[in-house]
Amino acid sequence: MPGRVRVPGVQEEGAMYHHDIMRSVMRERAREMRAEARAVRAGRLARRAREYWADRAERTARPARPSR
């Protein structure tokens, strides 16, 4: 098949070609990178939410009543 390179030492029947192997590796790497990016975004969102609620709690906190 043109454009495909046989991996040395692999039998012809059911053989995986270099192109297929590299495609599989790149697909797996892209999946891992997307998962890492999702985790980073989730962490960033959680941090921003914590900051927002802490700031909101500070602004809406009632001042302490003076003791009599």
A tleap script that builds the chain and sets N, CA, C and O, in Angstrom:
source leaprc.protein.ff14SB
mol = sequence {
  NMET PRO GLY ARG VAL ARG VAL PRO GLY VAL
  GLN GLU GLU GLY ALA MET TYR HIE HIE ASP
  ILE MET ARG SER VAL MET ARG GLU ARG ALA
  ARG GLU MET ARG ALA GLU ALA ARG ALA VAL
  ARG ALA GLY ARG LEU ALA ARG ARG ALA ARG
  GLU TYR TRP ALA ASP ARG ALA GLU ARG THR
  ALA ARG PRO ALA ARG PRO SER CARG
}
set mol.1.N position { 0.844 -1.182 0.000 }
set mol.1.CA position { 0.000 0.000 0.000 }
set mol.1.C position { 0.882 1.236 0.000 }
set mol.1.O position { 1.791 1.344 0.823 }
set mol.2.N position { 0.636 2.154 -0.891 }
set mol.2.CA position { 1.460 3.366 -0.942 }
set mol.2.C position { 1.240 4.229 0.300 }
set mol.2.O position { 0.124 4.329 0.810 }
set mol.3.N position { 2.315 4.846 0.773 }
set mol.3.CA position { 2.214 5.727 1.921 }
set mol.3.C position { 2.263 5.012 3.261 }
set mol.3.O position { 2.263 5.661 4.307 }
set mol.4.N position { 2.306 3.685 3.247 }
set mol.4.CA position { 2.367 2.937 4.504 }
set mol.4.C position { 3.712 2.236 4.586 }
set mol.4.O position { 4.198 1.672 3.606 }
set mol.5.N position { 4.294 2.281 5.751 }
set mol.5.CA position { 5.589 1.647 5.968 }
set mol.5.C position { 5.377 0.483 6.913 }
set mol.5.O position { 4.792 0.639 7.985 }
set mol.6.N position { 5.856 -0.681 6.513 }
set mol.6.CA position { 5.721 -1.847 7.389 }
set mol.6.C position { 6.679 -1.734 8.550 }
set mol.6.O position { 7.815 -1.286 8.393 }
set mol.7.N position { 6.221 -2.140 9.709 }
set mol.7.CA position { 7.082 -2.184 10.883 }
set mol.7.C position { 7.891 -3.471 10.780 }
set mol.7.O position { 7.311 -4.552 10.678 }
set mol.8.N position { 9.226 -3.377 10.804 }
set mol.8.CA position { 10.056 -4.575 10.662 }
set mol.8.C position { 9.763 -5.593 11.755 }
set mol.8.O position { 9.571 -5.233 12.916 }
set mol.9.N position { 9.732 -6.854 11.378 }
set mol.9.CA position { 9.534 -7.925 12.332 }
set mol.9.C position { 8.080 -8.223 12.639 }
set mol.9.O position { 7.796 -9.081 13.475 }
set mol.10.N position { 7.152 -7.538 11.988 }
set mol.10.CA position { 5.727 -7.769 12.225 }
set mol.10.C position { 5.172 -8.528 11.034 }
set mol.10.O position { 5.446 -8.181 9.885 }
set mol.11.N position { 4.402 -9.550 11.304 }
set mol.11.CA position { 3.837 -10.352 10.223 }
set mol.11.C position { 2.827 -9.534 9.434 }
set mol.11.O position { 2.224 -8.590 9.944 }
set mol.12.N position { 2.660 -9.925 8.170 }
set mol.12.CA position { 1.778 -9.177 7.266 }
set mol.12.C position { 0.322 -9.229 7.713 }
set mol.12.O position { -0.351 -8.199 7.736 }
set mol.13.N position { -0.169 -10.404 8.065 }
set mol.13.CA position { -1.580 -10.530 8.408 }
set mol.13.C position { -1.847 -9.881 9.759 }
set mol.13.O position { -1.232 -10.252 10.759 }
set mol.14.N position { -2.754 -8.921 9.795 }
set mol.14.CA position { -3.088 -8.229 11.029 }
set mol.14.C position { -2.003 -7.280 11.502 }
set mol.14.O position { -2.022 -6.826 12.646 }
set mol.15.N position { -1.061 -6.980 10.627 }
set mol.15.CA position { 0.050 -6.115 11.014 }
set mol.15.C position { -0.430 -4.679 11.179 }
set mol.15.O position { -1.309 -4.213 10.454 }
set mol.16.N position { 0.164 -3.993 12.142 }
set mol.16.CA position { -0.130 -2.588 12.340 }
set mol.16.C position { 0.969 -1.812 11.633 }
set mol.16.O position { 2.149 -2.117 11.804 }
set mol.17.N position { 0.606 -0.840 10.864 }
set mol.17.CA position { 1.572 -0.065 10.113 }
set mol.17.C position { 2.013 1.140 10.929 }
set mol.17.O position { 1.323 1.580 11.848 }
set mol.18.N position { 3.179 1.663 10.571 }
set mol.18.CA position { 3.753 2.807 11.274 }
set mol.18.C position { 2.751 3.957 11.365 }
set mol.18.O position { 2.593 4.572 12.420 }
set mol.19.N position { 2.085 4.236 10.259 }
set mol.19.CA position { 1.107 5.324 10.219 }
set mol.19.C position { 0.004 5.093 11.256 }
set mol.19.O position { -0.392 6.020 11.963 }
set mol.20.N position { -0.483 3.868 11.341 }
set mol.20.CA position { -1.543 3.541 12.300 }
set mol.20.C position { -1.048 3.675 13.737 }
set mol.20.O position { -1.766 4.168 14.608 }
set mol.21.N position { 0.181 3.232 13.973 }
set mol.21.CA position { 0.761 3.326 15.311 }
set mol.21.C position { 0.905 4.790 15.711 }
set mol.21.O position { 0.524 5.177 16.816 }
set mol.22.N position { 1.453 5.597 14.814 }
set mol.22.CA position { 1.653 7.009 15.122 }
set mol.22.C position { 0.322 7.722 15.316 }
set mol.22.O position { 0.201 8.577 16.193 }
set mol.23.N position { -0.667 7.383 14.517 }
set mol.23.CA position { -1.990 7.991 14.671 }
set mol.23.C position { -2.554 7.647 16.050 }
set mol.23.O position { -3.123 8.503 16.728 }
set mol.24.N position { -2.393 6.391 16.456 }
set mol.24.CA position { -2.882 5.952 17.759 }
set mol.24.C position { -2.163 6.692 18.889 }
set mol.24.O position { -2.793 7.120 19.856 }
set mol.25.N position { -0.856 6.839 18.764 }
set mol.25.CA position { -0.065 7.535 19.781 }
set mol.25.C position { -0.501 8.996 19.878 }
set mol.25.O position { -0.680 9.524 20.975 }
set mol.26.N position { -0.669 9.642 18.732 }
set mol.26.CA position { -1.055 11.049 18.730 }
set mol.26.C position { -2.475 11.232 19.257 }
set mol.26.O position { -2.759 12.205 19.956 }
set mol.27.N position { -3.354 10.315 18.929 }
set mol.27.CA position { -4.735 10.386 19.425 }
set mol.27.C position { -4.741 10.276 20.957 }
set mol.27.O position { -5.443 11.018 21.644 }
set mol.28.N position { -3.946 9.335 21.470 }
set mol.28.CA position { -3.856 9.151 22.923 }
set mol.28.C position { -3.264 10.386 23.592 }
set mol.28.O position { -3.738 10.821 24.641 }
set mol.29.N position { -2.229 10.943 22.979 }
set mol.29.CA position { -1.586 12.141 23.538 }
set mol.29.C position { -2.552 13.320 23.538 }
set mol.29.O position { -2.614 14.076 24.507 }
set mol.30.N position { -3.302 13.476 22.455 }
set mol.30.CA position { -4.280 14.566 22.382 }
set mol.30.C position { -5.359 14.384 23.448 }
set mol.30.O position { -5.791 15.353 24.071 }
set mol.31.N position { -5.790 13.145 23.654 }
set mol.31.CA position { -6.799 12.864 24.684 }
set mol.31.C position { -6.266 13.261 26.063 }
set mol.31.O position { -6.980 13.877 26.855 }
set mol.32.N position { -5.012 12.906 26.345 }
set mol.32.CA position { -4.406 13.250 27.632 }
set mol.32.C position { -4.281 14.762 27.802 }
set mol.32.O position { -4.527 15.295 28.883 }
set mol.33.N position { -3.898 15.445 26.728 }
set mol.33.CA position { -3.748 16.897 26.800 }
set mol.33.C position { -5.100 17.574 27.021 }
set mol.33.O position { -5.195 18.545 27.771 }
set mol.34.N position { -6.148 17.059 26.366 }
set mol.34.CA position { -7.487 17.625 26.582 }
set mol.34.C position { -7.941 17.406 28.021 }
set mol.34.O position { -8.533 18.298 28.628 }
set mol.35.N position { -7.666 16.226 28.568 }
set mol.35.CA position { -8.042 15.935 29.956 }
set mol.35.C position { -7.294 16.861 30.917 }
set mol.35.O position { -7.872 17.359 31.883 }
set mol.36.N position { -6.018 17.086 30.651 }
set mol.36.CA position { -5.233 17.981 31.501 }
set mol.36.C position { -5.775 19.406 31.422 }
set mol.36.O position { -5.872 20.094 32.438 }
set mol.37.N position { -6.127 19.845 30.221 }
set mol.37.CA position { -6.679 21.192 30.054 }
set mol.37.C position { -8.011 21.322 30.791 }
set mol.37.O position { -8.289 22.353 31.404 }
set mol.38.N position { -8.839 20.264 30.730 }
set mol.38.CA position { -10.112 20.293 31.469 }
set mol.38.C position { -9.862 20.428 32.966 }
set mol.38.O position { -10.559 21.180 33.647 }
set mol.39.N position { -8.872 19.702 33.481 }
set mol.39.CA position { -8.550 19.764 34.911 }
set mol.39.C position { -8.058 21.159 35.299 }
set mol.39.O position { -8.414 21.673 36.359 }
set mol.40.N position { -7.248 21.763 34.446 }
set mol.40.CA position { -6.746 23.112 34.717 }
set mol.40.C position { -7.904 24.101 34.747 }
set mol.40.O position { -7.986 24.943 35.641 }
set mol.41.N position { -8.801 23.998 33.764 }
set mol.41.CA position { -9.962 24.901 33.730 }
set mol.41.C position { -10.848 24.711 34.953 }
set mol.41.O position { -11.324 25.687 35.532 }
set mol.42.N position { -11.072 23.463 35.350 }
set mol.42.CA position { -11.908 23.185 36.523 }
set mol.42.C position { -11.266 23.766 37.781 }
set mol.42.O position { -11.960 24.338 38.622 }
set mol.43.N position { -9.960 23.624 37.914 }
set mol.43.CA position { -9.253 24.180 39.064 }
set mol.43.C position { -9.331 25.693 39.091 }
set mol.43.O position { -9.527 26.292 40.149 }
set mol.44.N position { -9.178 26.311 37.931 }
set mol.44.CA position { -9.259 27.764 37.833 }
set mol.44.C position { -10.659 28.243 38.217 }
set mol.44.O position { -10.813 29.224 38.945 }
set mol.45.N position { -11.665 27.543 37.723 }
set mol.45.CA position { -13.047 27.904 38.043 }
set mol.45.C position { -13.315 27.759 39.542 }
set mol.45.O position { -13.957 28.619 40.144 }
set mol.46.N position { -12.830 26.682 40.138 }
set mol.46.CA position { -13.030 26.465 41.576 }
set mol.46.C position { -12.349 27.562 42.388 }
set mol.46.O position { -12.916 28.058 43.362 }
set mol.47.N position { -11.140 27.942 41.994 }
set mol.47.CA position { -10.416 29.004 42.707 }
set mol.47.C position { -11.170 30.320 42.606 }
set mol.47.O position { -11.323 31.032 43.599 }
set mol.48.N position { -11.643 30.644 41.398 }
set mol.48.CA position { -12.391 31.889 41.220 }
set mol.48.C position { -13.683 31.875 42.021 }
set mol.48.O position { -14.080 32.903 42.570 }
set mol.49.N position { -14.346 30.722 42.095 }
set mol.49.CA position { -15.589 30.618 42.869 }
set mol.49.C position { -15.305 30.828 44.356 }
set mol.49.O position { -16.051 31.535 45.033 }
set mol.50.N position { -14.234 30.220 44.868 }
set mol.50.CA position { -13.873 30.412 46.278 }
set mol.50.C position { -13.587 31.882 46.572 }
set mol.50.O position { -14.033 32.418 47.586 }
set mol.51.N position { -12.834 32.533 45.672 }
set mol.51.CA position { -12.524 33.949 45.860 }
set mol.51.C position { -13.799 34.787 45.845 }
set mol.51.O position { -13.961 35.694 46.661 }
set mol.52.N position { -14.696 34.483 44.921 }
set mol.52.CA position { -15.951 35.226 44.809 }
set mol.52.C position { -16.758 35.106 46.097 }
set mol.52.O position { -17.206 36.114 46.643 }
set mol.53.N position { -16.947 33.884 46.585 }
set mol.53.CA position { -17.778 33.681 47.774 }
set mol.53.C position { -17.109 34.250 49.023 }
set mol.53.O position { -17.802 34.746 49.911 }
set mol.54.N position { -15.796 34.192 49.112 }
set mol.54.CA position { -15.096 34.789 50.254 }
set mol.54.C position { -15.273 36.302 50.234 }
set mol.54.O position { -15.546 36.912 51.268 }
set mol.55.N position { -15.118 36.909 49.059 }
set mol.55.CA position { -15.285 38.350 48.918 }
set mol.55.C position { -16.724 38.751 49.236 }
set mol.55.O position { -16.959 39.749 49.916 }
set mol.56.N position { -17.662 37.988 48.753 }
set mol.56.CA position { -19.084 38.280 48.990 }
set mol.56.C position { -19.411 38.170 50.479 }
set mol.56.O position { -20.154 38.991 51.016 }
set mol.57.N position { -18.859 37.166 51.138 }
set mol.57.CA position { -19.098 37.000 52.573 }
set mol.57.C position { -18.526 38.182 53.354 }
set mol.57.O position { -19.137 38.644 54.318 }
set mol.58.N position { -17.358 38.671 52.942 }
set mol.58.CA position { -16.756 39.829 53.613 }
set mol.58.C position { -17.613 41.076 53.439 }
set mol.58.O position { -17.817 41.835 54.386 }
set mol.59.N position { -18.110 41.283 52.229 }
set mol.59.CA position { -18.893 42.490 51.950 }
set mol.59.C position { -20.259 42.468 52.617 }
set mol.59.O position { -20.778 43.519 52.993 }
set mol.60.N position { -20.843 41.297 52.769 }
set mol.60.CA position { -22.193 41.217 53.329 }
set mol.60.C position { -22.200 40.901 54.817 }
set mol.60.O position { -23.266 40.816 55.427 }
set mol.61.N position { -21.025 40.726 55.407 }
set mol.61.CA position { -20.963 40.406 56.843 }
set mol.61.C position { -21.450 41.607 57.649 }
set mol.61.O position { -21.076 42.748 57.376 }
set mol.62.N position { -22.278 41.333 58.632 }
set mol.62.CA position { -22.766 42.407 59.503 }
set mol.62.C position { -21.650 42.792 60.472 }
set mol.62.O position { -20.885 41.941 60.925 }
set mol.63.N position { -21.571 44.066 60.778 }
set mol.63.CA position { -20.547 44.471 61.752 }
set mol.63.C position { -20.888 43.914 63.132 }
set mol.63.O position { -22.057 43.742 63.477 }
set mol.64.N position { -19.872 43.643 63.893 }
set mol.64.CA position { -20.079 43.099 65.240 }
set mol.64.C position { -20.800 44.131 66.098 }
set mol.64.O position { -20.486 45.320 66.050 }
set mol.65.N position { -21.769 43.668 66.885 }
set mol.65.CA position { -22.505 44.577 67.768 }
set mol.65.C position { -21.633 44.895 68.979 }
set mol.65.O position { -20.991 44.013 69.549 }
set mol.66.N position { -21.621 46.146 69.352 }
set mol.66.CA position { -20.818 46.502 70.541 }
set mol.66.C position { -21.423 45.892 71.806 }
set mol.66.O position { -22.643 45.790 71.933 }
set mol.67.N position { -20.578 45.498 72.715 }
set mol.67.CA position { -21.086 44.917 73.967 }
set mol.67.C position { -21.602 46.032 74.863 }
set mol.67.O position { -21.104 47.156 74.805 }
set mol.68.N position { -22.585 45.734 75.682 }
set mol.68.CA position { -23.178 46.770 76.549 }
set mol.68.C position { -22.516 46.837 77.880 }
set mol.68.O position { -22.898 47.654 78.719 }
savepdb mol mol.pdb
quit
